[in-house]
Amino acid sequence: MPKRGPMRLRVETPEAQGDDSWIVIRKPMGVEPLEFRRLNNIDDQAPSRENSRAMLQLMVSLIEDWNWVDEDGQPLPLPESDPEIADRLNSEELTAITHAVGKAMMPQTDLGNSGSGSG
């Protein structure tokens, strides 16, 4: 019987915020996967600043939850409540988000959430 895969993925992010840190990413839906591909392949050139900003905003829009903190140990607001939060993230945090979004875009079988397909 067909089964829809999980719509959210919790990804551990120790490289960004230390042990026990995580983010919850919503799987891209509708035109979002197409928009990712479009932004990644614009004229096969180095991305413009505008293109990079659009990609960043699209990625952070998929974050539904996290336990990340700022340099003072205070919880970072979720992008939903603070659209400018992306401008305050460091390179390790942005890399972790990029990896998490990549995982969320993988087919269900690649996430280990599917059986063998037989039976």
PyMOL commands that set and color helices and strands:
alter all, ss='L'
color gray80, all
select helices_A, chain A and resi 14-17+32-40+42-44+49-60+85-88+91-104+108-111
alter helices_A, ss='H'
color red, helices_A
select strands_A, chain A and resi 8-12+22-26+63-66
alter strands_A, ss='S'
color yellow, strands_A
deselect
rebuild
show_as cartoon
